[in-house]
Amino acid sequence: MMVTRQDFLIFIILSTFLLNTLKVPFALILGLNHAFLSLLLLVIILTSGIIVLFFNGLYKKCNFIGLIFIFYHASMFSRQVLVNIIDGAHFSDYISAVFSFIRVLSIFLLYIIFLNPLPLKVKKYVWLVPAYLIFTTTIAFLQTPISPISSFLASGLSDVTSANHLGFFRSTGGVGGTVVDYSVYLTITCFFIYGISVGNLRMVPSLVAILLGLFFCFSRASFLTSGLLLVGWIFRPSSTHRSLKVIVLFLSFVLALIFHDVLIQKIRHVVFLLEISAGSSDIDRILGWNSLLSQLNFFSAVFGNEVGGNTGFYVDDATKVSGDGAIFSHLFDYGIIGVILLILVYMSFIRRMVCNRYDFWFLSVALISIMFVNSGIEKIFNYTYFFVALSFLPAARTSTVLFIRKI
């Protein structure tokens, strides 16, 4: 019996949530680094995607954006391999280039596999999105200093928690990696919630979980994108939930008044640079971007400077030029053309999954915002989760059991 696209969709969806959930017990019990499970997920995506693409004939449904995206990046990868051969590059340079292209290839495969409507048997797994959200929020709370097992989690997990200059502890939610990875996961979940309807009563458990998660993470990038989506929901041209929108707008105004001093100080610090201090993450981010852009000329700005230079897998003490901003990373490796094609892939997927142009543009702007300031979308789980979660939107809007019977 031939394995269908539906079977591979279920396999990828279950693997995405299961492997990322297992990162916590595997790290605590076996001492296994989260990167191994992320690598396993990447292998599953590549093998499943290639089988579906060629043996199930899905390549026949590949659209123009997808074809141009993979053709251009494959050409840039081939160019980089040729340059490495001519220059006698180290083996580590080949590893970085190969890993960078594998990431691009997996994004392409996920895009093609999830672009078409989900079969009925796949839609029922939509409950995994809110279930995993509640799981990560629970882990995020247990990582905070007030938790009796925070020290145990800190020593057992390979995640990197941190604190900001305002004194707030920042959790990772057990998603693997750092606060950056968790913040992007929360942002994508905000996309999912926004795409359904914030005012839906069935969303209450997820709304509580996402608000707590945003607080435990305390990431400026997440606040930026979730705030943008909140504005989009409040002013969405719809006659529904008007009273709730007025209440939310009023509460937002009250919070702005309460925290206006903090906001003003932040604006002075970042925009006008009146309080530059050594080690500031904002200044480090700007300096990293400047270092990256200073290495580009006109040709490399358009077509990329070095595939794997900022999006590869690094060995032998090699590091990124700049660790902040997925757009800047992709720009360094694949140029302006590559950045435009990457954004078009994400935007065209959003357009297929949302109901109207208004929501499409708000979600697209929010996505570009998080890609500009944050590199977490480059992580295997996060970009996989992007396609998985948003592919459920058409089903989630009509499901009557999404948040009640399953959770």
N, C-alpha and C positions, 0 to 999 in steps of 0.2 A: 504494500500500500504506500502510495507516494505521500511524503510529508508536505503539507500545504503551508501557505503563508500564514494562515491562522495559527497553526501549531508553533511556528517560529515566533510569532508575535507573543503568544502566551509564554513561551520559553524565555524570551528576552525580558518581558515585563516581570515575570516571577524572579528571574535571576537578578534583575536590577534591585528590587526591594529586598530579596532574601540575602544576597551577598552583602549589601550595605548594612542590613540589620545584624548580620553575623560578625561584622567588624568589631563590635563591642565585646561579645562573649569570647571570640577567638583571641582578641588582644588580652583580655583579663585572665583567661584560663590557659591558653596555649602560648601567649606572648607573641602572637603572629602580627606582623606589621600590616596595617590596612592596605598598603600598596599591593600586596600579593592578591588580595581579593579584587581590587580594582583592575589589576592585570588580567585576572581570570574573566572578569566582565568584558574587558576589551577583546579577549580571545573569542568569547561567546558571540559578541556582536559581529566580529569579522567573519567567523565561520558561518554563522547563521545568515548574515547578510549576503555573502557571496553565493551561498547555496540558493537562497531565494531569488537573488538577482539573475543568476544564469540558468539554474536547473528548473526553476519554477516560472521562468519567462518574464520576471518583473521588469527586466531591462527594457521591454517593449513599451512600458508605461512611464519611462523616465522622461521628465519634462526638460525644457530647454535650459532653465536655470541650473538644474542638477547636472546636465551634461557639460555645460560651460564651466561650472564650478570644478568638477573633477578633472576635466581636460586641462584647464589652466594650471591647477595645482600639481597634476602629474607632470606637466611640461616643466614647471619650475623645479620640481624634485629631480627630474632627469638632468636638467641643467646643472643642479648642484652636485650631483654624483659625478658628472663629467668634469666639473671644476675641481672637485676633490681628487680625482684621478690625475689630472694635469699637475696640480699643485703638490701632489704626494702627501695628502692630508693624513692625519692620525686616524686610527681606527675609531676613536671616540667621536670624531666629526661625522663619520658614516652612521654611527649609532644615533646621534642627535638628528640627522637628516631623515633617517628611516623612521624613527619614532614620530617625528613631526608629521610626516606624510601619512603614517598609519592613523594618527589622530584625525587628519583631514578625511581619509578614506572611511573611517568609522562614522564620522558625521554625515558623509554622503550616503552611506548605506542606511543609517537610521532615518535620514530624510526620505529616501525612496521607499523604505519599508512602511513607515508610519504615515506617509502623505495621503494615501487613499483611506477611505472610511474603514473603521474597525469592524470586523465581523461581529455578529451578535454574541457569540460565545466569549469573545475577548472583552466586550464592554462590561461584563459583570465583574471584572477585576478592578473597576474604578475605585472600589472601597479601599484599595491598598494605599491610595494617595493620602486620605485623611488618617488612616491607621498609622502609616509611617510618620506622619507629622506629629501625632500624639506621642509616638515612641521617642522621636528626637527631642521633643519639648521636655519629656520626662528626664531623659539623659542630661539635657542642658541644665535643668533644675538641680539634679543630683551632682553636677560638676561645680555648682556655686559653693562658696565658703560656708554657707549656713547648713549645707547638707552634711550629715554625719559620715557619709562615705566619700566625700570629695577628695580626701587624700588618697584613698584606695584607687579611685578612678584616675586621679592625676598620675599615680605611679604605674598603673596598669595599662592605660590607653596610650597609644602612640600619637594621639591628637595633641595639638599645641594650644593650650588656653593662654589668655593674656589679659592685660588690663590697659585701659587708656589713660590719658592725662587728666581726665575728669574723675578718676578713681573708681570707675565701674569695672567690675569683673566681667569678662566676656567668655562665654562657653562655646563649644564646638558642636554640641548636640550629638556627638558620636558618629558624625557622617564621615570622619576620616580627614586628617589634614589639619587645617587651622581655622580660625574664625572667618577667614576669607571664603573658604569652601562652604561653611555653614551659612554665611550671609547670602551667597548666590542661591543655595538651595531654598532658603526662605523666600527670596525674591521670586523664584520660579513658582513656588507654591502660592505666592500672592497673585501671580498671573492666573493660576488655576482658579483661585477663589474669585478673583475679579471677573473671570470669564463666565462663571456661573451666575452669581448675583450675591453681592455682599448682604443684601437685605433679606435673603431667604432664611427662614427660621431654621431650616434643616442645617444651615451652615454654622449655627452657634458653637458646637464643639470645636470645629476647625478654626473659627474666628478667635475663640479664646486661646486655642493652642498657638496660633500664628502670632497673636499679640504678645503672649508670654515668650515665645521663641525670639521675636524681634528684640524684646527687652533683655533676655539672657545673652543674646548675641551682641547687642548694642553696637551695631556696625553702621557707620555713617552712610555707606553705600546702600545698605538695606533700607535705612530711613529715607534716603533720597528717592528710591524707586517706589517703595510702598506709599510714601507721601504723594508722589506723582499719581499713582493709581487711585489713591483716595480722592484726590482732586478730580480725577476723571470720572469716578463713580458719582461724586456729589453733583457734578454738572452734566452728567449723562442725560441726553434729551429723552427723558422718560417720565411718565406720570406716576410711576410706582415708587413707594417708599419715600414720599416727600417729607413726611413728619420725621422719619428716621434720619434723613439727610440733614434736615434743619438741626436736629439734636447733635449729630456728629460735627456739623460745621461750628456750632456753638462751643462744643467741648474742645475742638481744635483751637478755637480762638482763645479759650481760657488757658489751655496748656501753653500756647504761644506767649501769653502774658506772663505766666508763671516762670517760663524759662527764657524770657527775652534777654536777660543779662548774659546768659551762657551763649545764646545765639549771636549776640552782638560781639562778644569777645572772640568767637570763632570766626566771624566775618572779618574782623580786624586782623586776626592772625593769618588767615589764609589768603584773603583777597588783597589786603593792603600791606601784608607782610610787616606789620609794625611790631610783632612780638616773636621774631624768629629765634628759636632756641635750638641748640645742638641736639640732634637725635629726634627731632620732630618728624613724625611719619608723613605729614603733609609736605614738608620741605624735602624729605628724602624721596618722596614720590615724584615731585617736580624735578629734582636733580636727576633722578633716574630717567625720566622722559627726555630731559635735555641731553643726557649722555647718549641715549639711543638715537635721537634725531640728528645729533651732530655727526654720526657715522654714515649718514645717508647723503648721496648726491641725487641729481635729478633721475638718473636711470634706476638706481637702487630704490628710490622712493616710489617709483611707479611699479617696478617688477620685483622688488625685494632685494635685501642685501645678502642674506645667507639662510637657506632653509635649515631649520634646526638651531639657528643662532639664538633664538629667544623662545622657541616653543618645543624644543627637543628634550631628550632624556640625557642628563649630564653625568659624566663619569670623569675620573682623573681631576677632581677639584674644579671642573668647569662650572660656570654659573651663568644665569641670565644676565643680560645687559640691564634690564629693568624688570622687576617682579610685579609691577602694578599696571593693570590695564590690558585686557585681552586685545583691544584694537591696536595698541602700540606694539604688542608682541607679534601679532599677525602682520602688521605693517613692516616690521623689521625683516621678517622671514619671507613674506610673499608680496609685499608692496601694496600700493593703493588699490590696484586691481583686485588683489586677493582679499583685501578688507571689504571692498564693495560686494564681491561675490559671496563672501561669508555672511554678511549682513542680509543680502538678498535671499539667501537660503533660509535663514531664520525668519525673515519677514514674510516670505511666501508661505512658510509653514503656518505662521500665526494667522495669515489671511485665510487659509483653508479651514482653520479650526474655529474662528470666531464668527459672530453673526453679522456684524455691520462694520462699516468703515471707521466709525468713531472709535469703537473698541480696538480695532486693528491699529490705528495710529497711536493711541495711547499706550498700548502694549509694546508697540515697536519702539517708541521713544524711550519707554522705561527700559527696554532691553539694551538699546544703544547706550543709555546712561550707565547701566551696570557694567557693560563691556568697556566703557571708557575709563572708569575709575578702578575696576576690579578685574583680576585675572582668574577668578574662580570658575568662570564658565568654561575654561580650558580643561578642567578636571573631568575625567572619564565619567564618573557618576553624574556630575551636574549636567553635562550636555546630553547624556542619555536620558536623564530624568526630564529634561526640557521636552524632548520629543514624546516620551511616554506620558507625562502628565497632561500636556496640551492636547494630545491625541484623544484623551478621554473627555474633553470638553463637550462635544456634541452629545455624548451619552449622559454625562453628569447633569446637564441642564434638564433632562427629562426623567432621570432616575428618581423613583419614589422611595428607595430603600438605601440611598447613598450614605446617609449619616445616622440612620435610626436603627435599622436591624443588624447592620454589620458591625456597629461600634457601640 
